[in-house]
Amino acid sequence: MGRFIYDTVANSVDIEDRTLAHLRVVVMNKLRRSEPFMFDVEIGDGSGRRSFWIHPAVPLQFHFFGGRQPRINRAWVEALMQAASGPSGLTIVPEPDESAAESTPAQG
């Protein structure tokens, strides 16, 4: 279990390491493009949801508790990027089968 920390530890949420690694790729790419966005996530203890306005001016950290870097599923990154660019912002969508990225034609 990892932790997404936005500005301060008080603004953090626990997220599974594998999911967090994929979120890191999405957040990094969105901020690299200077595209702020909303990130909406359920609190792990079932106490509700938190929404974060992700902006490059606010410090953030991805704290991984596991020692291994998970293999990145390109199809999941694409699904998360699509969510982040949508009107509701980034939410954690279920991980698709990795072959979904291979069978989808490239857009461009």
C-alpha positions, -999 to 999 in steps of 0.1 A, spaced: 0 0 0 14 33 -11 5 69 -3 -4 99 -25 6 130 -7 -7 164 -19 10 194 -3 11 179 32 7 145 49 -27 158 61 -38 158 25 -29 122 17 -46 91 8 -35 54 8 -35 37 -26 -23 3 -37 13 5 -50 4 -9 -85 -24 17 -89 -2 45 -75 25 37 -101 -1 41 -129 -15 73 -114 21 87 -112 25 82 -149 -8 100 -156 -1 129 -132 34 133 -145 22 135 -181 -7 159 -174 15 183 -154 43 181 -180 17 194 -204 7 222 -180 -28 206 -177 -42 209 -142 -71 186 -134 -93 172 -107 -84 139 -90 -113 122 -71 -105 92 -50 -123 70 -25 -108 69 10 -95 34 18 -113 32 51 -147 37 34 -152 71 50 -160 88 17 -142 105 -11 -115 132 -15 -110 155 -44 -77 172 -52 -72 200 -77 -39 188 -92 -18 218 -102 20 221 -108 23 249 -81 13 224 -54 40 199 -42 30 163 -44 46 129 -35 41 93 -44 53 72 -15 57 35 -25 60 10 3 69 -19 -19 104 -24 -32 96 -34 -68 85 -11 -96 53 -27 -110 51 -33 -148 31 -5 -164 -1 -15 -183 -3 9 -212 -41 2 -216 -47 13 -180 -26 44 -184 -46 54 -215 -79 48 -197 -67 69 -167 -55 96 -191 -89 97 -208 -106 100 -174 -83 128 -163 -91 147 -195 -128 142 -191 -153 166 -174 -153 146 -141 -115 145 -138 -93 116 -129 -109 87 -110 -94 52 -105 -109 30 -132 -106 -8 -132 -74 -21 -148 -82 -34 -183 -65 -64 -199 -31 -53 -213 -41 -67 -247 -67 -39 -249 -39 -14 -258 -26 -37 -285 -60 -42 -302 -69 -5 -301 -58 15 -332 -34 43 -325 -51 77 -324 -34 107 -338 
